[in-house]
């Protein structure tokens, strides 16, 4: 088994975790798993940002930007 990698980002008011294990990547937004798994970090990041945007828009807000918080 290859090592687990984690990237953490601030997306507006949300925290996005992108976690990779054995060549597959998943994303969580505020601790909730985004549906599916991805083959690249960027695909998982995009899915997470899209979900954060969807959550904000459902509340009448918009995502203001992303900030990398480092590796976990």
JOTAVEN-V945945 format. One record per backbone hydrogen bond with DSSP energy under -1.0 kcal/mol. CO is the residue of the C=O (numbers start at 1). NH is the residue of the N-H. If there is no record, write none. Layout:
# JOTAVEN-V945945
co = [CO CO]
nh = [NH NH]
This chain:
# JOTAVEN-V945945
co = [5 6 7 8 9 10 11 14 15 16 17 18 19 20 21 24 25 26 27 28 29 32 38 40 41 42 43 44 45 46 47 48 49 50 51 52 53 54 56 56 57 65 67 70]
nh = [20 72 18 69 16 67 14 11 30 9 28 7 26 5 24 21 38 19 34 17 32 29 25 44 45 46 47 48 49 50 51 52 53 54 55 56 57 58 59 61 60 12 10 8]
